[in-house]
Amino acid sequence: MPLNFQFGLSTDVINQENTKLTISIDALHPSDNYESINLGTEYVMNDMIFLRAGYRNMFLVDSEEGISFGAGLKISPARGTNLMVDYSYQDFGRFASINSFALSLHF
């Protein structure tokens, strides 16, 4: 039976009033494959514009996953309501790439 041990850390490298930069790392140790590392970062401007980048399965030779990046926009059309628009790109090697769009309403 496959089992996965995963450990992650995250820290805010920059945490100012209008700017935030977060860096994350995950170490994975699956029982049915080799160890790998996931890296990610998110840059936030004015709690409105989000820029993201990451890399999955670093050091895993047979992985089709790799670099990913994205962006997001948060708009507050009414008090207590947030509208989020997000885009992401993921590279899957020979399986081509995936472009994703998301629209979220938080209230």
BAMI-410433 format. One record per residue: residue in three letters; x, y, z of N, C-alpha, C, CB in turn; residue number from 0. Coordinates in nm, 4 decimals. Glycine has a CB too. Layout:
BEGIN
pt resn=ALA	neast=X	nnorth=Y	nup=Z	caeast=X	canorth=Y	caup=Z	ceast=X	cnorth=Y	cup=Z	cbeast=X	cbnorth=Y	cbup=Z	resi=NUM
...
***
This chain:
BEGIN
pt resn=MET	neast=0.0836	nnorth=-0.1170	nup=0.0000	caeast=0.0000	canorth=0.0000	caup=0.0000	ceast=0.0892	cnorth=0.1248	cup=0.0000	cbeast=-0.0957	cbnorth=-0.0010	cbup=0.1216	resi=0
pt resn=PRO	neast=0.0684	nnorth=0.2151	nup=-0.0953	caeast=0.1503	canorth=0.3372	caup=-0.1011	ceast=0.1263	cnorth=0.4266	cup=0.0206	cbeast=0.1202	cbnorth=0.4155	cbup=-0.2299	resi=1
pt resn=LEU	neast=0.2339	nnorth=0.4829	nup=0.0691	caeast=0.2289	canorth=0.5720	caup=0.1837	ceast=0.3182	cnorth=0.6911	cup=0.1530	cbeast=0.2731	cbnorth=0.4995	cbup=0.3152	resi=2
pt resn=ASN	neast=0.2768	nnorth=0.8104	nup=0.1914	caeast=0.3547	canorth=0.9300	caup=0.1622	ceast=0.3785	cnorth=1.0087	cup=0.2906	cbeast=0.2832	cbnorth=1.0178	cbup=0.0569	resi=3
pt resn=PHE	neast=0.5060	nnorth=1.0357	nup=0.3194	caeast=0.5423	canorth=1.1233	caup=0.4300	ceast=0.5799	cnorth=1.2572	cup=0.3693	cbeast=0.6598	cbnorth=1.0636	cbup=0.5164	resi=4
pt resn=GLN	neast=0.5141	nnorth=1.3644	nup=0.4138	caeast=0.5364	canorth=1.4972	caup=0.3567	ceast=0.5581	cnorth=1.5968	cup=0.4697	cbeast=0.4169	cbnorth=1.5407	cbup=0.2671	resi=5
pt resn=PHE	neast=0.6584	nnorth=1.6827	nup=0.4513	caeast=0.6908	canorth=1.7849	caup=0.5501	ceast=0.7099	cnorth=1.9168	cup=0.4775	cbeast=0.8182	cbnorth=1.7469	cbup=0.6318	resi=6
pt resn=GLY	neast=0.6486	nnorth=2.0234	nup=0.5259	caeast=0.6589	canorth=2.1520	caup=0.4585	ceast=0.6839	cnorth=2.2675	cup=0.5532	cbeast=0.5348	cbnorth=2.1782	cbup=0.3807	resi=7
pt resn=LEU	neast=0.7455	nnorth=2.3708	nup=0.4973	caeast=0.7721	canorth=2.4943	caup=0.5700	ceast=0.7331	cnorth=2.6124	cup=0.4827	cbeast=0.9213	cbnorth=2.5036	cbup=0.6122	resi=8
pt resn=SER	neast=0.6931	nnorth=2.7199	nup=0.5471	caeast=0.6563	canorth=2.8410	caup=0.4754	ceast=0.6955	cnorth=2.9609	cup=0.5600	cbeast=0.5044	cbnorth=2.8432	cbup=0.4423	resi=9
pt resn=THR	neast=0.7415	nnorth=3.0671	nup=0.4948	caeast=0.7765	canorth=3.1885	caup=0.5671	ceast=0.7475	cnorth=3.3109	cup=0.4812	cbeast=0.9244	cbnorth=3.1860	cbup=0.6092	resi=10
pt resn=ASP	neast=0.7147	nnorth=3.4192	nup=0.5477	caeast=0.6973	canorth=3.5468	caup=0.4796	ceast=0.8317	cnorth=3.6187	cup=0.4789	cbeast=0.5868	cbnorth=3.6339	cbup=0.5485	resi=11
pt resn=VAL	neast=0.8946	nnorth=3.6249	nup=0.3632	caeast=1.0235	canorth=3.6919	caup=0.3491	ceast=1.0049	cnorth=3.8430	cup=0.3594	cbeast=1.0904	cbnorth=3.6544	cbup=0.2148	resi=12
pt resn=ILE	neast=0.8993	nnorth=3.8924	nup=0.2986	caeast=0.8612	canorth=4.0337	caup=0.3078	ceast=0.7182	cnorth=4.0370	cup=0.3601	cbeast=0.8740	cbnorth=4.1082	cbup=0.1678	resi=13
pt resn=ASN	neast=0.6945	nnorth=4.1171	nup=0.4624	caeast=0.5590	canorth=4.1306	caup=0.5160	ceast=0.5384	cnorth=4.2754	cup=0.5589	cbeast=0.5351	cbnorth=4.0326	cbup=0.6359	resi=14
pt resn=GLN	neast=0.5164	nnorth=4.3602	nup=0.4586	caeast=0.4940	canorth=4.5017	caup=0.4832	ceast=0.3470	cnorth=4.5338	cup=0.4626	cbeast=0.5825	cbnorth=4.5885	cbup=0.3913	resi=15
pt resn=GLU	neast=0.3108	nnorth=4.6586	nup=0.4833	caeast=0.1702	canorth=4.6974	caup=0.4772	ceast=0.1055	cnorth=4.6654	cup=0.3426	cbeast=0.1569	cbnorth=4.8446	cbup=0.5058	resi=16
pt resn=ASN	neast=0.1722	nnorth=4.6950	nup=0.2321	caeast=0.1132	canorth=4.6756	caup=0.0993	ceast=0.1821	cnorth=4.5687	cup=0.0160	cbeast=0.1158	cbnorth=4.8045	cbup=0.0244	resi=17
pt resn=THR	neast=0.2812	nnorth=4.5015	nup=0.0718	caeast=0.3586	canorth=4.4032	caup=-0.0035	ceast=0.3867	cnorth=4.2814	cup=0.0837	cbeast=0.4909	cbnorth=4.4649	cbup=-0.0546	resi=18
pt resn=LYS	neast=0.3711	nnorth=4.1642	nup=0.0237	caeast=0.3992	canorth=4.0404	caup=0.0968	ceast=0.4615	cnorth=3.9396	cup=0.0009	cbeast=0.2694	cbnorth=3.9823	cbup=0.1617	resi=19
pt resn=LEU	neast=0.5688	nnorth=3.8747	nup=0.0442	caeast=0.6338	canorth=3.7695	caup=-0.0336	ceast=0.6467	cnorth=3.6461	cup=0.0543	cbeast=0.7735	cbnorth=3.8156	cbup=-0.0865	resi=20
pt resn=THR	neast=0.5820	nnorth=3.5381	nup=0.0125	caeast=0.5832	canorth=3.4122	caup=0.0866	ceast=0.6583	cnorth=3.3072	cup=0.0058	cbeast=0.4386	cbnorth=3.3643	cbup=0.1180	resi=21
pt resn=ILE	neast=0.7438	nnorth=3.2320	nup=0.0726	caeast=0.8172	canorth=3.1218	caup=0.0093	ceast=0.7827	cnorth=2.9934	cup=0.0845	cbeast=0.9731	cbnorth=3.1479	cbup=0.0097	resi=22
pt resn=SER	neast=0.7568	nnorth=2.8865	nup=0.0090	caeast=0.7186	canorth=2.7575	caup=0.0676	ceast=0.8035	cnorth=2.6460	cup=0.0086	cbeast=0.5686	cbnorth=2.7286	cbup=0.0442	resi=23
pt resn=ILE	neast=0.8273	nnorth=2.5431	nup=0.0901	caeast=0.8991	canorth=2.4243	caup=0.0441	ceast=0.8349	cnorth=2.3016	cup=0.1087	cbeast=1.0521	cbnorth=2.4329	cbup=0.0789	resi=24
pt resn=ASP	neast=0.8190	nnorth=2.1969	nup=0.0300	caeast=0.7686	canorth=2.0677	caup=0.0774	ceast=0.8701	cnorth=1.9606	cup=0.0419	cbeast=0.6288	cbnorth=2.0346	cbup=0.0156	resi=25
pt resn=ALA	neast=0.8974	nnorth=1.8717	nup=0.1344	caeast=0.9800	canorth=1.7543	caup=0.1083	ceast=0.8889	cnorth=1.6326	cup=0.1141	cbeast=1.0987	cbnorth=1.7424	cbup=0.2112	resi=26
pt resn=LEU	neast=0.8963	nnorth=1.5476	nup=0.0119	caeast=0.8095	canorth=1.4301	caup=0.0034	ceast=0.8926	cnorth=1.3025	cup=0.0047	cbeast=0.7226	cbnorth=1.4359	cbup=-0.1236	resi=27
pt resn=HIS	neast=0.8450	nnorth=1.2038	nup=0.0801	caeast=0.9093	canorth=1.0727	caup=0.0871	ceast=0.8007	cnorth=0.9656	cup=0.0699	cbeast=0.9870	cbnorth=1.0541	cbup=0.2236	resi=28
pt resn=PRO	neast=0.7682	nnorth=0.9310	nup=-0.0550	caeast=0.6672	canorth=0.8273	caup=-0.0776	ceast=0.7284	cnorth=0.6881	cup=-0.0629	cbeast=0.6040	cbnorth=0.8430	cbup=-0.2172	resi=29
pt resn=SER	neast=0.6477	nnorth=0.5926	nup=-0.0216	caeast=0.6973	canorth=0.4558	caup=-0.0055	ceast=0.7119	cnorth=0.3844	cup=-0.1392	cbeast=0.6042	cbnorth=0.3767	cbup=0.0850	resi=30
pt resn=ASP	neast=0.6481	nnorth=0.4370	nup=-0.2447	caeast=0.6513	canorth=0.3693	caup=-0.3746	ceast=0.7260	cnorth=0.4476	cup=-0.4824	cbeast=0.5110	cbnorth=0.3431	cbup=-0.4210	resi=31
pt resn=ASN	neast=0.8086	nnorth=0.5467	nup=-0.4433	caeast=0.8831	canorth=0.6254	caup=-0.5410	ceast=1.0007	cnorth=0.6921	cup=-0.4702	cbeast=0.7914	cbnorth=0.7317	cbup=-0.6097	resi=32
pt resn=TYR	neast=1.0738	nnorth=0.7772	nup=-0.5426	caeast=1.1886	canorth=0.8473	caup=-0.4864	ceast=1.1451	cnorth=0.9772	cup=-0.4192	cbeast=1.2923	cbnorth=0.8761	cbup=-0.5956	resi=33
pt resn=GLU	neast=1.2327	nnorth=1.0303	nup=-0.3354	caeast=1.2046	canorth=1.1566	caup=-0.2689	ceast=1.2033	cnorth=1.2707	cup=-0.3703	cbeast=1.3083	cbnorth=1.1839	cbup=-0.1587	resi=34
pt resn=SER	neast=1.1267	nnorth=1.3749	nup=-0.3381	caeast=1.1228	canorth=1.4936	caup=-0.4231	ceast=1.0935	cnorth=1.6158	cup=-0.3376	cbeast=1.0168	cbnorth=1.4786	cbup=-0.5351	resi=35
pt resn=ILE	neast=1.1077	nnorth=1.7311	nup=-0.3994	caeast=1.0851	canorth=1.8583	caup=-0.3314	ceast=0.9935	cnorth=1.9445	cup=-0.4167	cbeast=1.2191	cbnorth=1.9314	cbup=-0.3031	resi=36
pt resn=ASN	neast=0.9010	nnorth=2.0130	nup=-0.3523	caeast=0.8162	canorth=2.1124	caup=-0.4179	ceast=0.8543	cnorth=2.2497	cup=-0.3636	cbeast=0.6636	cbnorth=2.0824	cbup=-0.3946	resi=37
pt resn=LEU	neast=0.8677	nnorth=2.3475	nup=-0.4529	caeast=0.8988	canorth=2.4848	caup=-0.4143	ceast=0.7901	cnorth=2.5771	cup=-0.4659	cbeast=1.0374	cbnorth=2.5281	cbup=-0.4681	resi=38
pt resn=GLY	neast=0.7595	nnorth=2.6811	nup=-0.3915	caeast=0.6596	canorth=2.7764	caup=-0.4377	ceast=0.6793	cnorth=2.9130	cup=-0.3755	cbeast=0.5211	cbnorth=2.7258	cbup=-0.4070	resi=39
pt resn=THR	neast=0.6289	nnorth=3.0139	nup=-0.4444	caeast=0.6351	canorth=3.1499	caup=-0.3938	ceast=0.5108	cnorth=3.2265	cup=-0.4369	cbeast=0.7625	cbnorth=3.2209	cbup=-0.4429	resi=40
pt resn=GLU	neast=0.4716	nnorth=3.3225	nup=-0.3549	caeast=0.3591	canorth=3.4093	caup=-0.3879	ceast=0.3950	cnorth=3.5515	cup=-0.3475	cbeast=0.2280	cbnorth=3.3622	cbup=-0.3170	resi=41
pt resn=TYR	neast=0.3743	nnorth=3.6440	nup=-0.4407	caeast=0.3970	canorth=3.7862	caup=-0.4173	ceast=0.2621	cnorth=3.8566	cup=-0.4215	cbeast=0.4961	cbnorth=3.8468	cbup=-0.5229	resi=42
pt resn=VAL	neast=0.2295	nnorth=3.9319	nup=-0.3166	caeast=0.0999	canorth=3.9993	caup=-0.3060	ceast=0.1228	cnorth=4.1500	cup=-0.2989	cbeast=0.0203	cbnorth=3.9494	cbup=-0.1810	resi=43
pt resn=MET	neast=0.0495	nnorth=4.2233	nup=-0.3834	caeast=0.0559	canorth=4.3692	caup=-0.3829	ceast=-0.0810	cnorth=4.4250	cup=-0.3449	cbeast=0.1014	cbnorth=4.4238	cbup=-0.5217	resi=44
pt resn=ASN	neast=-0.0850	nnorth=4.5056	nup=-0.2393	caeast=-0.2070	canorth=4.5733	caup=-0.1940	ceast=-0.3230	cnorth=4.4778	cup=-0.1675	cbeast=-0.2493	cbnorth=4.6752	cbup=-0.2962	resi=45
pt resn=ASP	neast=-0.2955	nnorth=4.3544	nup=-0.1335	caeast=-0.3986	canorth=4.2519	caup=-0.1117	ceast=-0.4979	cnorth=4.2476	cup=-0.2278	cbeast=-0.4733	cbnorth=4.2785	cbup=0.0202	resi=46
pt resn=MET	neast=-0.4456	nnorth=4.2771	nup=-0.3484	caeast=-0.5310	canorth=4.2821	caup=-0.4661	ceast=-0.4709	cnorth=4.2076	cup=-0.5853	cbeast=-0.5574	cbnorth=4.4258	cbup=-0.5039	resi=47
pt resn=ILE	neast=-0.3399	nnorth=4.2167	nup=-0.6038	caeast=-0.2718	canorth=4.1521	caup=-0.7163	ceast=-0.1811	cnorth=4.0430	cup=-0.6601	cbeast=-0.1895	cbnorth=4.2562	cbup=-0.8015	resi=48
pt resn=PHE	neast=-0.1932	nnorth=3.9225	nup=-0.7163	caeast=-0.1187	canorth=3.8065	caup=-0.6689	ceast=-0.0380	cnorth=3.7474	cup=-0.7842	cbeast=-0.2142	cbnorth=3.7002	cbup=-0.6086	resi=49
pt resn=LEU	neast=0.0914	nnorth=3.7258	nup=-0.7626	caeast=0.1776	canorth=3.6597	caup=-0.8601	ceast=0.2345	cnorth=3.5350	cup=-0.7937	cbeast=0.2923	cbnorth=3.7554	cbup=-0.9106	resi=50
pt resn=ARG	neast=0.2245	nnorth=3.4210	nup=-0.8638	caeast=0.2659	canorth=3.2936	caup=-0.8045	ceast=0.3561	cnorth=3.2166	cup=-0.9003	cbeast=0.1430	cbnorth=3.2087	cbup=-0.7675	resi=51
pt resn=ALA	neast=0.4489	nnorth=3.1394	nup=-0.8427	caeast=0.5347	canorth=3.0514	caup=-0.9222	ceast=0.5723	cnorth=2.9315	cup=-0.8362	cbeast=0.6627	cbnorth=3.1266	cbup=-0.9733	resi=52
pt resn=GLY	neast=0.5985	nnorth=2.8197	nup=-0.9025	caeast=0.6363	canorth=2.7006	caup=-0.8275	ceast=0.7000	cnorth=2.5957	cup=-0.9161	cbeast=0.5160	cbnorth=2.6424	cbup=-0.7582	resi=53
pt resn=TYR	neast=0.7533	nnorth=2.4949	nup=-0.8506	caeast=0.8135	canorth=2.3810	caup=-0.9205	ceast=0.7803	cnorth=2.2557	cup=-0.8410	cbeast=0.9695	cbnorth=2.3984	cbup=-0.9371	resi=54
pt resn=ARG	neast=0.7186	nnorth=2.1573	nup=-0.9084	caeast=0.6795	canorth=2.0319	caup=-0.8421	ceast=0.7755	cnorth=1.9200	cup=-0.8792	cbeast=0.5350	cbnorth=1.9925	cbup=-0.8802	resi=55
pt resn=ASN	neast=0.7928	nnorth=1.8299	nup=-0.7848	caeast=0.8699	canorth=1.7069	caup=-0.8049	ceast=1.0136	cnorth=1.7318	cup=-0.8484	cbeast=0.8019	cbnorth=1.6208	cbup=-0.9070	resi=56
pt resn=MET	neast=1.0779	nnorth=1.8302	nup=-0.7864	caeast=1.2183	canorth=1.8559	caup=-0.8140	ceast=1.2998	cnorth=1.7334	cup=-0.7722	cbeast=1.2674	cbnorth=1.9840	cbup=-0.7400	resi=57
pt resn=PHE	neast=1.3947	nnorth=1.6945	nup=-0.8522	caeast=1.4833	canorth=1.5794	caup=-0.8331	ceast=1.4161	cnorth=1.4454	cup=-0.8619	cbeast=1.5358	cbnorth=1.5791	cbup=-0.6925	resi=58
pt resn=LEU	neast=1.2924	nnorth=1.4448	nup=-0.9090	caeast=1.2247	canorth=1.3210	caup=-0.9456	ceast=1.2406	cnorth=1.3036	cup=-1.0966	cbeast=1.0723	cbnorth=1.3232	cbup=-0.9032	resi=59
pt resn=VAL	neast=1.3226	nnorth=1.2079	nup=-1.1382	caeast=1.3652	canorth=1.1937	caup=-1.2770	ceast=1.2498	cnorth=1.1682	cup=-1.3727	cbeast=1.4644	cbnorth=1.0823	cbup=-1.2883	resi=60
pt resn=ASP	neast=1.1568	nnorth=1.0814	nup=-1.3390	caeast=1.0508	canorth=1.0421	caup=-1.4320	ceast=0.9254	cnorth=1.1289	cup=-1.4241	cbeast=1.0133	cbnorth=0.9000	cbup=-1.4069	resi=61
pt resn=SER	neast=0.9305	nnorth=1.2388	nup=-1.3527	caeast=0.8119	canorth=1.3225	caup=-1.3360	ceast=0.7836	cnorth=1.4049	cup=-1.4610	cbeast=0.8288	cbnorth=1.4146	cbup=-1.2158	resi=62
pt resn=GLU	neast=0.6578	nnorth=1.4137	nup=-1.4965	caeast=0.6163	canorth=1.4985	caup=-1.6082	ceast=0.5827	cnorth=1.6392	cup=-1.5593	cbeast=0.4950	cbnorth=1.4371	cbup=-1.6807	resi=63
pt resn=GLU	neast=0.5657	nnorth=1.6548	nup=-1.4293	caeast=0.5330	canorth=1.7862	caup=-1.3748	ceast=0.6597	cnorth=1.8683	cup=-1.3590	cbeast=0.4600	cbnorth=1.7732	cbup=-1.2396	resi=64
pt resn=GLY	neast=0.6435	nnorth=1.9982	nup=-1.3576	caeast=0.7589	canorth=2.0860	caup=-1.3432	ceast=0.7159	cnorth=2.2242	cup=-1.3010	cbeast=0.8379	cbnorth=2.0932	cbup=-1.4729	resi=65
pt resn=ILE	neast=0.7517	nnorth=2.3211	nup=-1.3826	caeast=0.7273	canorth=2.4610	caup=-1.3482	ceast=0.5804	cnorth=2.4984	cup=-1.3616	cbeast=0.8112	cbnorth=2.5517	cbup=-1.4357	resi=66
pt resn=SER	neast=0.5387	nnorth=2.5875	nup=-1.2756	caeast=0.4032	canorth=2.6430	caup=-1.2842	ceast=0.4103	cnorth=2.7893	cup=-1.2432	cbeast=0.3019	cbnorth=2.5633	cbup=-1.1935	resi=67
pt resn=PHE	neast=0.3193	nnorth=2.8668	nup=-1.2968	caeast=0.3098	canorth=3.0056	caup=-1.2547	ceast=0.1675	cnorth=3.0532	cup=-1.2726	cbeast=0.4076	cbnorth=3.0947	cbup=-1.3336	resi=68
pt resn=GLY	neast=0.1364	nnorth=3.1636	nup=-1.2082	caeast=0.0004	canorth=3.2137	caup=-1.2171	ceast=-0.0116	cnorth=3.3550	cup=-1.1648	cbeast=-0.0930	cbnorth=3.1237	cbup=-1.1420	resi=69
pt resn=ALA	neast=-0.1316	nnorth=3.4070	nup=-1.1781	caeast=-0.1617	canorth=3.5417	caup=-1.1317	ceast=-0.3063	cnorth=3.5462	cup=-1.0865	cbeast=-0.1348	cbnorth=3.6469	cbup=-1.2425	resi=70
pt resn=GLY	neast=-0.3342	nnorth=3.6383	nup=-0.9975	caeast=-0.4702	canorth=3.6541	caup=-0.9486	ceast=-0.5028	cnorth=3.7994	cup=-0.9238	cbeast=-0.4907	cbnorth=3.5742	cbup=-0.8222	resi=71
pt resn=LEU	neast=-0.6308	nnorth=3.8285	nup=-0.9257	caeast=-0.6802	canorth=3.9632	caup=-0.9004	ceast=-0.7990	cnorth=3.9527	cup=-0.8060	cbeast=-0.7196	cbnorth=4.0357	cbup=-1.0333	resi=72
pt resn=LYS	neast=-0.7948	nnorth=4.0304	nup=-0.6968	caeast=-0.9055	canorth=4.0310	caup=-0.6007	ceast=-0.9721	cnorth=4.1682	cup=-0.6034	cbeast=-0.8556	cbnorth=3.9962	cbup=-0.4565	resi=73
pt resn=ILE	neast=-1.1029	nnorth=4.1677	nup=-0.6246	caeast=-1.1817	canorth=4.2905	caup=-0.6301	ceast=-1.2898	cnorth=4.2807	cup=-0.5229	cbeast=-1.2442	cbnorth=4.3128	cbup=-0.7730	resi=74
pt resn=SER	neast=-1.3155	nnorth=4.3904	nup=-0.4551	caeast=-1.4221	canorth=4.3947	caup=-0.3541	ceast=-1.5372	cnorth=4.4808	cup=-0.4059	cbeast=-1.3684	cbnorth=4.4504	cbup=-0.2182	resi=75
pt resn=PRO	neast=-1.6338	nnorth=4.4199	nup=-0.4763	caeast=-1.7436	canorth=4.4983	caup=-0.5332	ceast=-1.8408	cnorth=4.5518	cup=-0.4281	cbeast=-1.8192	cbnorth=4.4145	cbup=-0.6325	resi=76
pt resn=ALA	neast=-1.8494	nnorth=4.4868	nup=-0.3127	caeast=-1.9369	canorth=4.5317	caup=-0.2042	ceast=-1.8703	cnorth=4.4976	cup=-0.0714	cbeast=-2.0790	cbnorth=4.4659	cbup=-0.2143	resi=77
pt resn=ARG	neast=-1.9121	nnorth=4.5614	nup=0.0327	caeast=-1.8523	canorth=4.5376	caup=0.1644	ceast=-1.8728	cnorth=4.3917	cup=0.2065	cbeast=-1.9134	cbnorth=4.6334	cbup=0.2702	resi=78
pt resn=GLY	neast=-1.7633	nnorth=4.3269	nup=0.2475	caeast=-1.7712	canorth=4.1881	caup=0.2907	ceast=-1.7766	cnorth=4.0875	cup=0.1771	cbeast=-1.8899	cbnorth=4.1703	cbup=0.3764	resi=79
pt resn=THR	neast=-1.7575	nnorth=4.1328	nup=0.0536	caeast=-1.7623	canorth=4.0454	caup=-0.0636	ceast=-1.6336	cnorth=4.0612	cup=-0.1437	cbeast=-1.8861	cbnorth=4.0773	cbup=-0.1521	resi=80
pt resn=ASN	neast=-1.5744	nnorth=3.9503	nup=-0.1837	caeast=-1.4546	canorth=3.9526	caup=-0.2669	ceast=-1.4769	cnorth=3.8695	cup=-0.3918	cbeast=-1.3325	cbnorth=3.9007	cbup=-0.1889	resi=81
pt resn=LEU	neast=-1.4386	nnorth=3.9236	nup=-0.5047	caeast=-1.4422	canorth=3.8528	caup=-0.6318	ceast=-1.2983	cnorth=3.8246	cup=-0.6710	cbeast=-1.5173	cbnorth=3.9354	cbup=-0.7428	resi=82
pt resn=MET	neast=-1.2660	nnorth=3.6965	nup=-0.6929	caeast=-1.1299	canorth=3.6561	caup=-0.7284	ceast=-1.1279	cnorth=3.6009	cup=-0.8705	cbeast=-1.0757	cbnorth=3.5507	cbup=-0.6283	resi=83
pt resn=VAL	neast=-1.0299	nnorth=3.6469	nup=-0.9479	caeast=-1.0057	canorth=3.5949	caup=-1.0822	ceast=-0.8624	cnorth=3.5431	cup=-1.0820	cbeast=-1.0288	cbnorth=3.7056	cbup=-1.1947	resi=84
pt resn=ASP	neast=-0.8444	nnorth=3.4147	nup=-1.1145	caeast=-0.7119	canorth=3.3526	caup=-1.1112	ceast=-0.6810	cnorth=3.2822	cup=-1.2424	cbeast=-0.7022	cbnorth=3.2536	cbup=-0.9953	resi=85
pt resn=TYR	neast=-0.5521	nnorth=3.2839	nup=-1.2788	caeast=-0.5016	canorth=3.2121	caup=-1.3955	ceast=-0.3785	cnorth=3.1340	cup=-1.3516	cbeast=-0.4679	cbnorth=3.3101	cbup=-1.5141	resi=86
pt resn=SER	neast=-0.3620	nnorth=3.0127	nup=-1.4057	caeast=-0.2398	canorth=2.9368	caup=-1.3797	ceast=-0.1981	cnorth=2.8583	cup=-1.5033	cbeast=-0.2595	cbnorth=2.8418	cbup=-1.2606	resi=87
pt resn=TYR	neast=-0.0678	nnorth=2.8374	nup=-1.5133	caeast=-0.0070	canorth=2.7582	caup=-1.6199	ceast=0.0753	cnorth=2.6493	cup=-1.5537	cbeast=0.0813	cbnorth=2.8466	cbup=-1.7156	resi=88
pt resn=GLN	neast=0.0597	nnorth=2.5249	nup=-1.6006	caeast=0.1385	canorth=2.4132	caup=-1.5492	ceast=0.1981	cnorth=2.3368	cup=-1.6664	cbeast=0.0519	cbnorth=2.3194	cbup=-1.4602	resi=89
pt resn=ASP	neast=0.3264	nnorth=2.3074	nup=-1.6572	caeast=0.3947	canorth=2.2296	caup=-1.7602	ceast=0.3904	cnorth=2.0822	cup=-1.7214	cbeast=0.5418	cbnorth=2.2780	cbup=-1.7791	resi=90
pt resn=PHE	neast=0.3421	nnorth=1.9982	nup=-1.8132	caeast=0.3362	canorth=1.8542	caup=-1.7891	ceast=0.4183	cnorth=1.7769	cup=-1.8911	cbeast=0.1919	cbnorth=1.8063	cbup=-1.7919	resi=91
pt resn=GLY	neast=0.5295	nnorth=1.8352	nup=-1.9371	caeast=0.6208	canorth=1.7653	caup=-2.0262	ceast=0.5551	cnorth=1.7159	cup=-2.1527	cbeast=0.6823	cbnorth=1.6508	cbup=-1.9553	resi=92
pt resn=ARG	neast=0.5677	nnorth=1.5875	nup=-2.1806	caeast=0.5127	canorth=1.5318	caup=-2.3048	ceast=0.3603	cnorth=1.5297	cup=-2.3074	cbeast=0.5644	cbnorth=1.3919	cbup=-2.3250	resi=93
pt resn=PHE	neast=0.2978	nnorth=1.5537	nup=-2.1936	caeast=0.1516	canorth=1.5612	caup=-2.1882	ceast=0.1009	cnorth=1.7024	cup=-2.2147	cbeast=0.1017	cbnorth=1.5133	cbup=-2.0526	resi=94
pt resn=ALA	neast=0.1879	nnorth=1.7897	nup=-2.2595	caeast=0.1573	canorth=1.9295	caup=-2.2921	ceast=0.1399	cnorth=2.0118	cup=-2.1651	cbeast=0.0302	cbnorth=1.9384	cbup=-2.3787	resi=95
pt resn=SER	neast=0.0844	nnorth=2.1274	nup=-2.1799	caeast=0.0677	canorth=2.2174	caup=-2.0660	ceast=-0.0805	cnorth=2.2399	cup=-2.0387	cbeast=0.1390	cbnorth=2.3520	cbup=-2.0916	resi=96
pt resn=ILE	neast=-0.1080	nnorth=2.2884	nup=-1.9185	caeast=-0.2458	canorth=2.3138	caup=-1.8784	ceast=-0.2587	cnorth=2.4610	cup=-1.8402	cbeast=-0.2883	cbnorth=2.2210	cbup=-1.7599	resi=97
pt resn=ASN	neast=-0.3562	nnorth=2.5270	nup=-1.8991	caeast=-0.3922	canorth=2.6636	caup=-1.8632	ceast=-0.5247	cnorth=2.6573	cup=-1.7888	cbeast=-0.4015	cbnorth=2.7568	cbup=-1.9898	resi=98
pt resn=SER	neast=-0.5294	nnorth=2.7157	nup=-1.6699	caeast=-0.6513	canorth=2.7115	caup=-1.5885	ceast=-0.6963	cnorth=2.8525	cup=-1.5531	cbeast=-0.6284	cbnorth=2.6290	cbup=-1.4602	resi=99
pt resn=PHE	neast=-0.8265	nnorth=2.8698	nup=-1.5527	caeast=-0.8872	canorth=2.9950	caup=-1.5099	ceast=-0.9872	cnorth=2.9639	cup=-1.3997	cbeast=-0.9557	cbnorth=3.0689	cbup=-1.6291	resi=100
pt resn=ALA	neast=-0.9954	nnorth=3.0514	nup=-1.3007	caeast=-1.0919	canorth=3.0325	caup=-1.1921	ceast=-1.1560	cnorth=3.1660	cup=-1.1579	cbeast=-1.0239	cbnorth=2.9710	cbup=-1.0668	resi=101
pt resn=LEU	neast=-1.2825	nnorth=3.1589	nup=-1.1266	caeast=-1.3593	canorth=3.2751	caup=-1.0834	ceast=-1.4259	cnorth=3.2375	cup=-0.9514	cbeast=-1.4657	cbnorth=3.3191	cbup=-1.1920	resi=102
pt resn=SER	neast=-1.3979	nnorth=3.3134	nup=-0.8451	caeast=-1.4506	canorth=3.2817	caup=-0.7119	ceast=-1.5187	cnorth=3.4037	cup=-0.6529	cbeast=-1.3381	cbnorth=3.2324	cbup=-0.6182	resi=103
pt resn=LEU	neast=-1.6270	nnorth=3.3778	nup=-0.5826	caeast=-1.6977	canorth=3.4830	caup=-0.5113	ceast=-1.7013	cnorth=3.4445	cup=-0.3639	cbeast=-1.8423	cbnorth=3.5042	cbup=-0.5686	resi=104
pt resn=HIS	neast=-1.6420	nnorth=3.5280	nup=-0.2795	caeast=-1.6366	canorth=3.5037	caup=-0.1352	ceast=-1.7261	cnorth=3.6048	cup=-0.0652	cbeast=-1.4901	cbnorth=3.5127	cbup=-0.0817	resi=105
pt resn=PHE	neast=-1.8144	nnorth=3.5552	nup=0.0203	caeast=-1.9013	canorth=3.6462	caup=0.0959	ceast=-1.9250	cnorth=3.5926	cup=0.2350	cbeast=-2.0352	cbnorth=3.6669	cbup=0.0240	resi=106
***
